[in-house]
Amino acid sequence: MRKDSYSNVAVAASLAPAVQAATAKGATVNTSGFGTALLVVNTGEIAGSGDYSLKIQESDTTTDGDFANVAADDLIGVLPATLEASKVYRQAYIGKKRYLRAVITKAGGTSIAAGAVFVLGTPALAPVA
């Protein structure tokens, strides 16, 4: 088997790139079949002194109410308390829950352009389709 990143990772969108004007829960990402998960967040313009933060949430089910913020011990890297314009951030998940999602939270301001994807690695079966 080749050891290239194309064949050995999958990418799943949680927050589609968009102008976020309120708190938004990202789509659920199923990590089954993968040993690692890395959140990648890309921001664009911030309007009206926007104050937005982002967290990873985890769950054993896809039920909205079962999701909770991931404990610091299950993360590698730190996301800032307030996202800045035109930046890329990353944070790794090392917990054991099956489902993940990104949640962007508005604390103030008008809007932020942002998107978030999970890069899933160390697949049980490779190459990844």
C-alpha positions as CSV (number, residue, x, y, z in Angstrom):
1,M,0.0,0.0,0.0
2,R,1.2,3.5,-0.8
3,K,1.8,5.9,2.0
4,D,0.3,9.1,0.5
5,S,-2.2,11.4,2.1
6,Y,-4.7,11.2,-0.8
7,S,-5.2,7.4,-0.3
8,N,-5.0,7.5,3.5
9,V,-7.4,10.3,4.6
10,A,-11.0,11.3,4.1
11,V,-12.3,14.8,4.4
12,A,-15.8,15.5,5.8
13,A,-17.5,19.0,5.9
14,S,-19.0,19.9,9.2
15,L,-19.6,23.6,8.6
16,A,-19.9,24.5,4.9
17,P,-18.1,27.7,4.1
18,A,-20.6,30.5,4.6
19,V,-21.2,33.8,6.3
20,Q,-22.2,32.9,9.8
21,A,-24.4,35.5,11.6
22,A,-25.5,33.3,14.5
23,T,-24.4,30.3,16.5
24,A,-24.3,27.3,14.1
25,K,-24.1,23.6,14.7
26,G,-22.1,21.8,12.0
27,A,-23.2,18.6,10.3
28,T,-22.4,15.3,12.1
29,V,-19.2,13.5,11.0
30,N,-19.0,9.8,11.5
31,T,-15.4,8.7,12.5
32,S,-16.1,5.0,12.2
33,G,-13.3,3.2,10.4
34,F,-10.7,5.9,11.1
35,G,-8.2,6.2,14.0
36,T,-7.6,10.0,13.9
37,A,-9.6,13.2,13.4
38,L,-8.3,16.7,12.8
39,L,-10.6,19.7,12.6
40,V,-9.5,22.4,10.1
41,V,-11.2,25.8,10.4
42,N,-10.8,28.5,7.7
43,T,-12.1,32.0,8.4
44,G,-12.6,35.0,6.1
45,E,-13.9,38.4,6.7
46,I,-15.5,39.5,10.0
47,A,-18.2,42.2,10.0
48,G,-19.3,44.4,12.9
49,S,-16.5,43.5,15.3
50,G,-17.6,39.9,15.3
51,D,-16.8,37.8,18.3
52,Y,-17.0,34.1,17.4
53,S,-15.5,31.0,18.9
54,L,-15.4,27.4,17.7
55,K,-15.5,24.1,19.6
56,I,-15.6,20.4,18.7
57,Q,-18.5,18.4,20.1
58,E,-18.7,14.6,20.4
59,S,-21.4,12.0,20.9
60,D,-22.1,8.3,20.6
61,T,-25.3,9.0,18.7
62,T,-26.5,11.4,16.0
63,T,-29.1,12.9,18.3
64,D,-28.6,16.6,18.7
65,G,-29.1,16.7,22.5
66,D,-26.5,14.0,23.0
67,F,-23.6,16.1,21.8
68,A,-21.3,17.8,24.3
69,N,-18.1,19.9,24.1
70,V,-15.0,17.7,24.0
71,A,-12.9,17.7,27.2
72,A,-9.5,19.4,26.9
73,D,-7.8,16.0,27.6
74,D,-9.3,14.6,24.4
75,L,-7.9,17.5,22.2
76,I,-4.5,18.3,20.9
77,G,-3.9,22.0,20.1
78,V,-6.0,24.9,21.3
79,L,-8.5,27.0,19.3
80,P,-8.5,30.7,20.2
81,A,-11.2,32.2,22.4
82,T,-12.1,34.5,19.5
83,L,-11.6,33.6,15.9
84,E,-9.6,36.1,13.8
85,A,-10.3,37.1,10.2
86,S,-8.5,35.3,7.4
87,K,-6.9,32.5,9.5
88,V,-6.6,28.8,9.4
89,Y,-6.8,26.8,12.7
90,R,-6.5,23.2,13.5
91,Q,-7.2,20.9,16.5
92,A,-6.9,17.2,16.8
93,Y,-9.5,14.9,18.5
94,I,-8.1,11.9,20.4
95,G,-11.3,10.9,22.2
96,K,-13.3,7.7,21.7
97,K,-16.8,8.9,20.6
98,R,-18.0,8.0,17.1
99,Y,-19.6,11.2,16.0
100,L,-18.1,14.7,15.9
101,R,-19.3,18.1,14.8
102,A,-17.9,21.7,14.8
103,V,-20.0,24.4,16.5
104,I,-19.4,28.1,16.0
105,T,-20.7,30.3,18.7
106,K,-21.6,34.0,18.3
107,A,-20.8,36.2,21.4
108,G,-21.2,39.5,19.6
109,G,-20.8,41.4,16.3
110,T,-22.5,40.9,13.0
111,S,-20.9,38.0,11.1
112,I,-17.9,35.9,10.2
113,A,-17.2,34.0,7.0
114,A,-16.1,30.5,8.2
115,G,-16.0,26.8,7.3
116,A,-14.8,23.7,9.1
117,V,-13.9,20.2,7.9
118,F,-12.6,17.1,9.6
119,V,-9.7,15.3,8.1
120,L,-10.1,11.6,9.1
121,G,-6.9,9.6,9.0
122,T,-5.4,6.2,9.9
123,P,-8.2,4.3,8.1
124,A,-9.0,0.7,8.9
125,L,-9.3,0.0,5.2
126,A,-7.1,1.8,2.7
127,P,-7.1,3.2,0.1
128,V,-9.9,5.5,1.1
129,A,-12.5,5.9,-1.6
